């Protein structure tokens, strides 16, 4: 599965103090093949993981779709997702198996739903992550977010 190169925390921010109260997380693992891994941080949310193989070109949007389907459980996005995957598994899904036009429609639905949800997403992106080259697309999105990228790093010896 490779090493984690990014993490998304999903939750809500405090109206006066900032930060995030996280409820879910998505890790991006890269190297041999990329994998998005979703899990709940809720005490009773279970320890079950959902894994998707994202598309390289739209990895950012794949992660945000995962947020809408599994963390926020936005009904319109969940229903459209079920229809688009047409019997494909949900937990170990390869997003390349969903038609590109259907994925684009899902991305649009997810971005709209995120902007209306009141959720906050914190992106932590490490050096070498594919997401580094896709973060510029966040400028057009209207949901609450923070983006943390590596300012300095030191490799192990």
GROMACS elastic network, one bead per residue, 0.5 to 0.9 nm:
[ bonds ]
;  ai    aj funct       b0    kb
    1     4     6  0.88720   500
    1    29     6  0.62945   500
    1    30     6  0.67545   500
    1    31     6  0.71590   500
    1    32     6  0.65265   500
    1    33     6  0.65227   500
    1    34     6  0.71720   500
    1    35     6  0.68535   500
    2     5     6  0.89948   500
    2    29     6  0.55665   500
    2    30     6  0.50597   500
    2    32     6  0.60884   500
    2    33     6  0.72968   500
    2    34     6  0.77055   500
    2    35     6  0.85311   500
    3    28     6  0.82374   500
    3    29     6  0.51297   500
    3    30     6  0.57271   500
    3    31     6  0.67394   500
    4     7     6  0.75910   500
    4    27     6  0.64284   500
    4    28     6  0.55794   500
    4    30     6  0.64355   500
    4   126     6  0.84101   500
    4   129     6  0.86433   500
    5    27     6  0.76896   500
    5    28     6  0.58074   500
    5    29     6  0.58084   500
    5    30     6  0.65045   500
    5   124     6  0.84595   500
    5   125     6  0.62415   500
    5   126     6  0.52182   500
    5   127     6  0.72673   500
    5   128     6  0.69984   500
    5   129     6  0.51065   500
    5   130     6  0.81597   500
    5   131     6  0.85011   500
    6    26     6  0.82897   500
    6    27     6  0.58264   500
    6    28     6  0.50778   500
    6    29     6  0.72961   500
    6   123     6  0.71681   500
    6   124     6  0.54703   500
    6   126     6  0.58478   500
    6   127     6  0.89759   500
    6   129     6  0.67219   500
    6   130     6  0.89717   500
    6   131     6  0.76332   500
    7    25     6  0.69101   500
    7    26     6  0.56237   500
    7    28     6  0.61915   500
    7   122     6  0.80073   500
    7   123     6  0.59223   500
    7   124     6  0.51959   500
    7   125     6  0.66345   500
    7   126     6  0.87959   500
    8    24     6  0.83449   500
    8    25     6  0.54610   500
    8    26     6  0.50038   500
    8    27     6  0.64179   500
    8    28     6  0.83911   500
    8    63     6  0.82907   500
    8    67     6  0.88594   500
    8   121     6  0.63825   500
    8   122     6  0.54834   500
    8   124     6  0.63863   500
    8   125     6  0.86012   500
    9    20     6  0.81680   500
    9    21     6  0.88617   500
    9    22     6  0.59243   500
    9    23     6  0.75851   500
    9    24     6  0.60643   500
    9    26     6  0.66868   500
    9    27     6  0.88613   500
    9   120     6  0.80727   500
    9   121     6  0.55751   500
    9   122     6  0.50837   500
    9   123     6  0.67066   500
    9   124     6  0.83410   500
   10    20     6  0.80186   500
   10    21     6  0.80459   500
   10    22     6  0.53700   500
   10    23     6  0.59426   500
   10    24     6  0.51503   500
   10    25     6  0.58711   500
   10    26     6  0.81447   500
   10    67     6  0.74782   500
   10    71     6  0.73312   500
   10    72     6  0.87139   500
   10   119     6  0.69413   500
   10   120     6  0.58852   500
   10   122     6  0.66849   500
   11    20     6  0.62158   500
   11    21     6  0.53529   500
   11    23     6  0.50641   500
   11    24     6  0.67399   500
   11    25     6  0.88356   500
   11    71     6  0.86402   500
   11   118     6  0.89794   500
   11   119     6  0.56129   500
   11   120     6  0.53901   500
   11   121     6  0.66262   500
   11   122     6  0.86624   500
   12    19     6  0.83906   500
   12    20     6  0.54685   500
   12    21     6  0.52931   500
   12    22     6  0.66452   500
   12    23     6  0.81592   500
   12   118     6  0.72378   500
   12   119     6  0.51298   500
   12   120     6  0.50645   500
   12   121     6  0.80070   500
   12   144     6  0.89114   500
   13    16     6  0.85584   500
   13    17     6  0.79110   500
   13    18     6  0.55408   500
   13    19     6  0.56314   500
   13    21     6  0.60084   500
   13    22     6  0.85604   500
   13   118     6  0.89416   500
   13   119     6  0.76891   500
   13   120     6  0.62723   500
   13   144     6  0.86041   500
   14    17     6  0.53808   500
   14    18     6  0.50579   500
   14    19     6  0.65772   500
   14    20     6  0.66685   500
   14    21     6  0.74877   500
   15    18     6  0.64572   500
   20   120     6  0.71576   500
   20   121     6  0.82823   500
   20   122     6  0.78885   500
   21   120     6  0.88475   500
   22    25     6  0.76408   500
   22    41     6  0.70678   500
   22    42     6  0.85441   500
   22   120     6  0.86694   500
   22   121     6  0.87709   500
   23    40     6  0.61920   500
   23    42     6  0.56704   500
   23    45     6  0.89652   500
   23    71     6  0.78193   500
   24    38     6  0.74447   500
   24    39     6  0.58701   500
   24    42     6  0.72578   500
   24    67     6  0.84079   500
   24    70     6  0.88218   500
   24    71     6  0.61263   500
   25    37     6  0.81571   500
   25    38     6  0.58359   500
   25    39     6  0.56114   500
   25    40     6  0.63890   500
   25    41     6  0.70209   500
   25    67     6  0.83625   500
   25    71     6  0.82208   500
   26    36     6  0.64740   500
   26    37     6  0.53760   500
   26    39     6  0.65511   500
   26    40     6  0.88995   500
   26    63     6  0.73417   500
   26    66     6  0.81423   500
   26    67     6  0.77003   500
   27    35     6  0.80185   500
   27    36     6  0.56814   500
   27    37     6  0.51633   500
   27    38     6  0.66339   500
   27    39     6  0.86864   500
   27    63     6  0.88791   500
   28    34     6  0.69197   500
   28    35     6  0.57907   500
   28    37     6  0.65161   500
   28    63     6  0.83125   500
   28   129     6  0.84953   500
   28   131     6  0.89810   500
   29    33     6  0.78823   500
   29    34     6  0.54635   500
   29    35     6  0.51385   500
   29    36     6  0.64190   500
   29    37     6  0.77869   500
   29   129     6  0.88677   500
   30    33     6  0.56993   500
   30    35     6  0.65384   500
   30    36     6  0.89139   500
   30   129     6  0.75247   500
   30   130     6  0.82844   500
   31    34     6  0.65440   500
   33    53     6  0.78111   500
   34    52     6  0.86518   500
   34    53     6  0.60370   500
   34    54     6  0.65634   500
   34    55     6  0.84069   500
   34    56     6  0.79779   500
   34    59     6  0.89783   500
   35    51     6  0.64697   500
   35    52     6  0.57210   500
   35    54     6  0.63554   500
   36    50     6  0.80551   500
   36    51     6  0.55210   500
   36    52     6  0.51640   500
   36    53     6  0.62170   500
   36    54     6  0.66551   500
   36    59     6  0.88224   500
   36    62     6  0.83992   500
   36    63     6  0.68617   500
   36    66     6  0.83944   500
   37    49     6  0.63735   500
   37    50     6  0.56322   500
   37    52     6  0.66310   500
   37    53     6  0.89159   500
   38    48     6  0.85569   500
   38    49     6  0.55728   500
   38    50     6  0.50728   500
   38    51     6  0.63860   500
   38    52     6  0.85372   500
   38    66     6  0.75244   500
   38    67     6  0.81152   500
   38    70     6  0.76757   500
   38    71     6  0.83774   500
   39    45     6  0.82850   500
   39    46     6  0.82203   500
   39    47     6  0.68807   500
   39    48     6  0.64975   500
   39    49     6  0.50941   500
   39    50     6  0.67320   500
   39    70     6  0.85981   500
   39    71     6  0.84282   500
   40    43     6  0.82705   500
   40    44     6  0.86660   500
   40    45     6  0.53859   500
   40    46     6  0.68138   500
   40    47     6  0.70614   500
   40    48     6  0.78929   500
   40    49     6  0.81100   500
   40    70     6  0.89138   500
   40    71     6  0.75514   500
   41    44     6  0.84424   500
   41    45     6  0.65911   500
   41    46     6  0.83058   500
   41    47     6  0.84578   500
   42    46     6  0.75737   500
   43    46     6  0.72312   500
   44    47     6  0.86804   500
   45    48     6  0.82438   500
   46    49     6  0.87289   500
   49    91     6  0.75412   500
   50    70     6  0.85174   500
   50    90     6  0.75067   500
   50    92     6  0.66157   500
   50    93     6  0.87023   500
   51    90     6  0.81761   500
   51    91     6  0.53972   500
   51    93     6  0.67581   500
   51    94     6  0.88304   500
   52    62     6  0.86767   500
   52    66     6  0.84232   500
   52    90     6  0.79379   500
   52    91     6  0.67886   500
   52    92     6  0.53571   500
   52    94     6  0.56883   500
   52    95     6  0.68496   500
   53    62     6  0.89643   500
   53    92     6  0.75229   500
   53    93     6  0.61929   500
   53    95     6  0.59422   500
   53    96     6  0.79237   500
   54    57     6  0.86964   500
   54    58     6  0.75377   500
   54    59     6  0.55099   500
   54    60     6  0.87519   500
   54    62     6  0.59514   500
   54    63     6  0.77675   500
   54    93     6  0.86095   500
   54    94     6  0.65618   500
   54    95     6  0.54819   500
   54    96     6  0.73435   500
   55    58     6  0.55560   500
   55    59     6  0.54027   500
   55    62     6  0.71946   500
   55    94     6  0.81827   500
   55    95     6  0.62082   500
   55    96     6  0.61768   500
   56    59     6  0.53120   500
   56    60     6  0.88318   500
   56   130     6  0.77489   500
   57    60     6  0.83825   500
   57   134     6  0.84591   500
   58    61     6  0.53405   500
   58    62     6  0.61553   500
   58    63     6  0.87474   500
   58   134     6  0.79291   500
   59    63     6  0.62471   500
   59    64     6  0.87258   500
   59   130     6  0.78505   500
   59   131     6  0.69675   500
   59   134     6  0.79530   500
   60    63     6  0.52381   500
   60    64     6  0.64090   500
   60    65     6  0.86959   500
   60   130     6  0.89083   500
   60   131     6  0.63193   500
   60   134     6  0.65137   500
   60   135     6  0.75460   500
   60   137     6  0.84915   500
   60   138     6  0.87885   500
   61    65     6  0.60276   500
   61    66     6  0.85224   500
   61   104     6  0.89992   500
   61   107     6  0.60056   500
   61   110     6  0.83911   500
   61   111     6  0.82940   500
   62    65     6  0.50473   500
   62    66     6  0.62469   500
   62    67     6  0.87237   500
   62    95     6  0.79438   500
   62   103     6  0.85691   500
   62   107     6  0.74317   500
   63    66     6  0.50374   500
   63    67     6  0.63502   500
   63    68     6  0.88938   500
   64    68     6  0.63860   500
   64    69     6  0.86900   500
   64   107     6  0.77745   500
   64   110     6  0.68267   500
   64   111     6  0.74335   500
   64   114     6  0.82413   500
   65    68     6  0.51654   500
   65    69     6  0.61555   500
   65    70     6  0.85076   500
   65    77     6  0.81717   500
   65    81     6  0.89009   500
   65   106     6  0.71215   500
   65   107     6  0.61788   500
   65   109     6  0.85283   500
   65   110     6  0.54830   500
   65   111     6  0.78908   500
   66    69     6  0.51508   500
   66    70     6  0.58212   500
   66    71     6  0.74786   500
   66   110     6  0.87708   500
   67    70     6  0.55476   500
   67    71     6  0.50011   500
   67    72     6  0.62733   500
   67    73     6  0.79650   500
   67   110     6  0.83823   500
   67   114     6  0.85805   500
   67   121     6  0.89936   500
   68    71     6  0.58938   500
   68    73     6  0.56124   500
   68    74     6  0.58120   500
   68    75     6  0.89688   500
   68    77     6  0.68246   500
   68    78     6  0.76559   500
   68   110     6  0.59113   500
   68   111     6  0.85256   500
   68   113     6  0.72991   500
   68   114     6  0.68662   500
   69    72     6  0.62979   500
   69    74     6  0.62381   500
   69    75     6  0.80611   500
   69    77     6  0.63336   500
   69    78     6  0.52137   500
   69    79     6  0.89959   500
   69    81     6  0.76555   500
   69   110     6  0.82456   500
   70    73     6  0.52267   500
   70    74     6  0.83765   500
   70    78     6  0.82709   500
   71    74     6  0.85282   500
   72    75     6  0.88808   500
   72   114     6  0.83734   500
   72   117     6  0.78526   500
   72   119     6  0.81206   500
   73    76     6  0.87632   500
   73    77     6  0.76643   500
   73    78     6  0.64293   500
   74    77     6  0.54476   500
   74    78     6  0.59893   500
   74    79     6  0.86036   500
   74   110     6  0.83600   500
   74   113     6  0.69987   500
   74   114     6  0.87628   500
   74   117     6  0.85278   500
   75    79     6  0.59991   500
   75    80     6  0.84777   500
   76    79     6  0.53118   500
   76    80     6  0.62024   500
   76    81     6  0.85074   500
   76   109     6  0.78211   500
   76   110     6  0.89734   500
   76   113     6  0.84732   500
   77    80     6  0.51284   500
   77    81     6  0.59141   500
   77    82     6  0.85480   500
   77   106     6  0.68412   500
   77   109     6  0.61191   500
   77   110     6  0.62451   500
   77   113     6  0.76936   500
   78    81     6  0.50186   500
   78    82     6  0.61659   500
   78    83     6  0.86500   500
   79    82     6  0.51432   500
   79    83     6  0.62694   500
   79    84     6  0.86340   500
   80    83     6  0.50942   500
   80    84     6  0.60862   500
   80    85     6  0.86802   500
   80   102     6  0.88513   500
   80   105     6  0.86985   500
   80   106     6  0.68958   500
   80   109     6  0.85687   500
   81    84     6  0.50537   500
   81    85     6  0.61545   500
   81    86     6  0.86594   500
   81   102     6  0.87302   500
   81   103     6  0.86290   500
   81   106     6  0.67486   500
   82    85     6  0.54337   500
   82    86     6  0.64354   500
   82    87     6  0.76734   500
   82    88     6  0.86531   500
   82    90     6  0.84368   500
   83    86     6  0.54013   500
   83    87     6  0.81874   500
   84    87     6  0.86759   500
   84    88     6  0.89544   500
   84    98     6  0.64271   500
   84    99     6  0.76721   500
   84   102     6  0.61454   500
   84   103     6  0.77432   500
   84   106     6  0.83330   500
   85    88     6  0.52228   500
   85    89     6  0.77713   500
   85    90     6  0.80587   500
   85    93     6  0.87379   500
   85    95     6  0.85709   500
   85    97     6  0.76585   500
   85    98     6  0.57958   500
   85    99     6  0.85742   500
   85   102     6  0.89419   500
   86    89     6  0.88620   500
   86    98     6  0.84379   500
   87    90     6  0.85864   500
   88    92     6  0.88982   500
   88    93     6  0.68877   500
   88    94     6  0.87265   500
   88    97     6  0.81007   500
   88    98     6  0.87037   500
   89    92     6  0.60508   500
   89    93     6  0.55629   500
   89    94     6  0.87343   500
   90    93     6  0.54527   500
   93    96     6  0.87291   500
   93    97     6  0.79506   500
   94    97     6  0.57144   500
   94    98     6  0.78639   500
   95    98     6  0.54953   500
   95    99     6  0.84972   500
   95   103     6  0.81250   500
   96    99     6  0.71811   500
   96   100     6  0.76901   500
   97   100     6  0.87512   500
   98   101     6  0.84965   500
   98   102     6  0.67230   500
   98   103     6  0.64871   500
   99   102     6  0.52269   500
   99   103     6  0.62561   500
   99   104     6  0.87808   500
  100   103     6  0.50192   500
  100   104     6  0.62324   500
  100   105     6  0.87206   500
  101   104     6  0.51210   500
  101   105     6  0.63637   500
  101   106     6  0.86991   500
  102   105     6  0.51131   500
  102   106     6  0.62217   500
  102   107     6  0.86763   500
  103   107     6  0.61083   500
  103   108     6  0.86428   500
  104   107     6  0.50703   500
  104   108     6  0.63207   500
  104   109     6  0.87165   500
  105   108     6  0.51928   500
  105   109     6  0.62948   500
  105   110     6  0.86451   500
  106   109     6  0.50707   500
  106   110     6  0.60424   500
  106   111     6  0.86087   500
  107   110     6  0.50509   500
  107   111     6  0.61327   500
  107   112     6  0.85850   500
  108   111     6  0.53086   500
  108   112     6  0.62594   500
  108   113     6  0.85650   500
  109   112     6  0.52628   500
  109   113     6  0.60573   500
  109   114     6  0.85608   500
  110   113     6  0.50092   500
  110   114     6  0.59743   500
  110   115     6  0.85576   500
  111   114     6  0.51071   500
  111   115     6  0.62376   500
  111   116     6  0.87849   500
  111   141     6  0.68980   500
  111   142     6  0.80882   500
  111   143     6  0.81363   500
  112   115     6  0.52559   500
  112   116     6  0.65155   500
  112   117     6  0.87323   500
  112   141     6  0.85568   500
  112   142     6  0.83430   500
  112   143     6  0.88006   500
  113   116     6  0.52122   500
  113   117     6  0.59880   500
  114   117     6  0.50390   500
  114   118     6  0.73085   500
  114   119     6  0.69061   500
  114   120     6  0.87070   500
  114   141     6  0.88293   500
  114   142     6  0.80291   500
  114   143     6  0.59851   500
  114   144     6  0.87121   500
  115   118     6  0.69049   500
  115   119     6  0.80304   500
  115   141     6  0.73734   500
  115   142     6  0.52466   500
  115   144     6  0.76333   500
  116   119     6  0.82393   500
  116   142     6  0.86524   500
  116   143     6  0.74476   500
  117   120     6  0.86910   500
  117   143     6  0.80049   500
  118   143     6  0.73073   500
  118   144     6  0.73167   500
  119   143     6  0.73343   500
  119   144     6  0.66739   500
  119   145     6  0.85256   500
  120   143     6  0.69709   500
  120   145     6  0.53047   500
  120   146     6  0.79987   500
  121   143     6  0.80711   500
  121   144     6  0.65309   500
  121   146     6  0.66015   500
  121   147     6  0.85005   500
  122   144     6  0.86329   500
  122   145     6  0.54537   500
  122   147     6  0.58633   500
  122   148     6  0.75336   500
  123   145     6  0.75570   500
  123   146     6  0.61912   500
  123   148     6  0.59001   500
  123   149     6  0.80782   500
  124   146     6  0.84971   500
  124   147     6  0.61590   500
  124   149     6  0.59253   500
  124   150     6  0.82503   500
  125   128     6  0.86366   500
  125   129     6  0.65652   500
  125   130     6  0.89926   500
  125   131     6  0.69688   500
  125   132     6  0.67857   500
  125   147     6  0.76642   500
  125   148     6  0.61989   500
  125   150     6  0.68456   500
  126   129     6  0.58523   500
  126   131     6  0.88223   500
  126   132     6  0.79831   500
  126   148     6  0.84909   500
  126   149     6  0.59859   500
  126   150     6  0.54976   500
  127   130     6  0.88416   500
  127   132     6  0.75872   500
  127   149     6  0.75718   500
  127   150     6  0.60866   500
  127   151     6  0.89537   500
  127   153     6  0.82053   500
  128   131     6  0.85406   500
  128   132     6  0.75299   500
  129   132     6  0.56872   500
  129   133     6  0.80934   500
  130   133     6  0.59663   500
  130   134     6  0.72343   500
  131   135     6  0.60667   500
  132   135     6  0.56094   500
  132   136     6  0.83114   500
  132   149     6  0.81165   500
  133   136     6  0.72372   500
  134   137     6  0.59064   500
  134   138     6  0.79442   500
  135   138     6  0.55632   500
  135   139     6  0.79341   500
  135   147     6  0.84677   500
  136   139     6  0.58814   500
  136   140     6  0.83436   500
  137   140     6  0.60210   500
  137   141     6  0.74901   500
  138   141     6  0.52087   500
  138   142     6  0.83148   500
  139   142     6  0.79966   500
  141   144     6  0.88567   500
  142   145     6  0.87954   500
  148   151     6  0.87854   500
  150   153     6  0.68163   500
